[in-house]
Amino acid sequence: MGEYDAVWVFIISAIFVGFYIFIEARPKGSTFLKDISNSIFRFFRKR
């Protein structure tokens, strides 16, 4: 299994990079990161 570590890292990073390109390459831009940050800020804001 140890001889395939570089292959696994490449496959996982390719999946993440492909997902990032998919969400960022939209005509109006990405709302994915904004939605995540809004959720985090909504969780931590004072009531």
C-alpha positions as CSV (number, residue, x, y, z in Angstrom):
1,M,0.0,0.0,0.0
2,G,2.9,2.3,0.7
3,E,4.1,2.3,-2.9
4,Y,0.8,3.8,-4.0
5,D,0.7,6.8,-1.6
6,A,1.6,9.3,-4.3
7,V,-1.1,8.0,-6.6
8,W,-3.7,8.3,-3.8
9,V,-2.6,11.9,-3.0
10,F,-2.8,12.8,-6.7
11,I,-6.3,11.3,-7.2
12,I,-7.7,13.0,-4.1
13,S,-6.1,16.3,-4.9
14,A,-7.4,16.1,-8.5
15,I,-10.9,15.5,-7.2
16,F,-10.6,18.6,-5.0
17,V,-9.1,20.7,-7.7
18,G,-11.8,19.6,-10.2
19,F,-14.5,20.4,-7.7
20,Y,-13.0,23.8,-7.0
21,I,-12.8,24.6,-10.7
22,F,-16.4,23.4,-11.2
23,I,-17.8,25.7,-8.5
24,E,-15.6,28.7,-9.4
25,A,-16.1,28.6,-13.2
26,R,-19.7,29.9,-13.3
27,P,-20.8,33.0,-15.1
28,K,-21.9,34.8,-12.0
29,G,-19.0,33.5,-9.9
30,S,-19.0,31.2,-6.9
31,T,-21.5,31.4,-4.1
32,F,-20.1,28.3,-2.4
33,L,-17.5,29.9,-0.2
34,K,-19.8,32.8,0.6
35,D,-22.5,30.4,1.7
36,I,-20.1,28.5,3.9
37,S,-18.8,31.8,5.5
38,N,-22.4,33.0,6.0
39,S,-23.3,29.8,7.8
40,I,-20.2,30.1,10.1
41,F,-20.9,33.7,10.9
42,R,-24.5,33.0,11.6
43,F,-23.5,30.3,14.0
44,F,-21.0,32.5,15.9
45,R,-23.0,35.8,16.0
46,K,-24.3,37.1,19.2
47,R,-28.0,36.8,19.9
